[in-house]
Amino acid sequence: MATLKEQAQEIKAGLEALVAKAVRENRDLTEAEARWVREQAKKGLDLKAQIEKVERSQELLHSLTSTRGDGIDGPADSRDYTGKGLSTGSSWSKAVYGQMRKTADHLGVKALLTGQIAVPPQVEIVELPSYPHRLLDLVARTPLDSHTFGYLRQTARDENVGVTADGTLKPTSTYTFEEVEDRARVVAHLSEPFPLRYLDDYDNLAGVLDSQMVDAVLDVLEAQIVNGTGEGEFFTGILNTTGVTDVPFTTDVLTTIRHARTVLGNKAENPTAWVFNPTDLEALDLMREDGTTGGFLMNSTAADTVFGPGLRRVPSLAVPAGTAILADWSQVRLRVREDAQTLAFFQSGELFKYNLVQLRTEGRYGIEIRRPQAFAVVHLTA
């Protein structure tokens, strides 16, 4: 059976091979390939965390089972938790506390929370549920190697193709692009300060807080992709981008939804998914033949007829109630300068004096909307 490191190497090799294949073929990853990449990347991160945990456990076990080698006598319950020469009788919690202090000394006043602080198994922390914001699953991520970036946005396509005789002037098609210059924005927040001992006493507190704070950053990022005004530090989102396709309410909600597919089809666009506010999606799912007690309308056949065969319907609170977005989601890119990460601060200012810790989670991102007409903003009410 392959070791953890061997499994991680296999995942890395597979990802590199797929990316190299796409580069050779001069194309973007398909939706299926992008989904596979996300799944493999998550597996790789999980393996990395397991490898680091094993390595830290081995180091800690060595320090716990070794005796002092400097000839200095001292009680087992020494208050010098620097991790140097801990005697065999030292407690697990104090050894972990020492490891955390060494990390802080090495990195200064901040230490990366995830993967740097190991805590002993104590009491399980139960997470509060979060809303299912998953519009970001439709958006490809690409790295950003500087604070600023530029790209071409297609604003018009007028294809004038005709059958021509020899020696006659060929018709001209027009493809219009504009250069867009933009920059990465910081999305961040802080936790309230809390007692530093919590990280010692409660097993998965660090992981729970890291997960929730990162998820909150991604929620705001998702909202900015849809609603960003472009003013100040805000991104320019889909609803405020010039050139998106507007689909007004027509007759009733199902007619309007079906008509949106026709509108995009007439523009030669191939949409990949719908995104609805969860309240609107629920109302559509629960529609009945006579409005109250008849059979549900949205069986699989009816859903394919109205929404389109195979098109996913994704809930997101980022989309305002009464509005839906039908789009070719390959035409938006999330540019990642620094992905969201959580840092812990506990050695400076008031935090040090009161023995508190405070967390900060932030990332830097940019957004590209490459072809605005590929995004249909559909009005579900008159």
C-alpha positions, 0 to 999 in steps of 0.5 A: 500500500502506498505511503501518504507521501507516495499518494501525494506525489501521485496526485501531484503528477496527475494534476501536472499531466492534466494541466500540461495536456490542456496547455498543449491543446491550447484550451481551458479545462473542461467543467469535468476536468476542473471538477476533478482538479478541485477534488484531487487538490482537496485530497492533496491538501488532506494528505499534506495535513496528515503528513504534517500531523504525523511528523509533528507527532513523531517530534513531540513523542521524541521530546516527551520520551527523552530526558534532559541532556544538559545536566540541569535538574528541574521539576517535571512541571517546569514553567519554562514551556519552550520545548527544550529538554522537557522531562519524561514526566511533562504533560501532553498539554504543556508540550503542545503549548511549548511547540506553539510558543516555538512556532511563534518565536520562529515566525514573529508575532503571527503564526499560520493557524492551519497546519502549525498548531497541534492541539491535544484531543479534548472536547469536540467543537460542533459547528453551526451550519452555513448556507449553501453558497456554491456559485464559486463552484462554477467559476474557474480559478487561475493564479495571479502573479502581480497585484495588477492584471489586464485582459481582453473583454469581448463586447461584440460579435457580428459574423457576416459570412457569405458564399462568394464567387471567385475574384469578388470581395469577401464579406467582413465579420466584426469581432470587437474587444476592449482592454480591461485593466484591474487589480486584486482586492483584499477580502478580510475579517478578524475574530474577536479576541478569546483566551489563548488557552482555548487552543490548548483545551479544545481539540478542533477549535482551531480547525472549526474557526479556520473553516468558518472564517475562510468560508465567510471570505468566500461568501463575500467574494461570491457576493461581489462576483454578482453584485459588486458595484466597482466603486472604491475597493468593490469588485465590478460584479455581473449585475453591474457590468455593461453588456450583460444580456437582460431578459425581462419578465414575460407572461409568467415565470416558467415562460420567462425562464424558457425564453432566457435560453432562446435569448442566449441561443440567438446570441450563439451562447451556450449556457452551462448553469443557472444560479437562483436565490434559494427562495426562488428555487424552492418556489419553482421546485414546489410549483403544482399543476393547479397552484395548491394541491395538484401534482408537482410540475418540476419532474425531470422531464418538465425541468429539462424542458424549462431549464434546459437538458443537463443544466444545473440549478445552483442556489446562492444568496448572492443572487437577489430574490426575483432575479436569476442568472443563466450563463456560460460560467467559463466566461468569468475567472477568479484570479487568485493573488493570495488564497484565503488563509488564517493567521493567529496573533497573541504576542503583541499589545493588549493581546499579550497583556491579557493572554488572548489570541485573535485570528485574521483571515484574508485573501487577495483576488481579482475578477474577469468577466470576459464576455458580458453577453454570455450572462443573462440576467433574468427577471422572475417578476413583473 
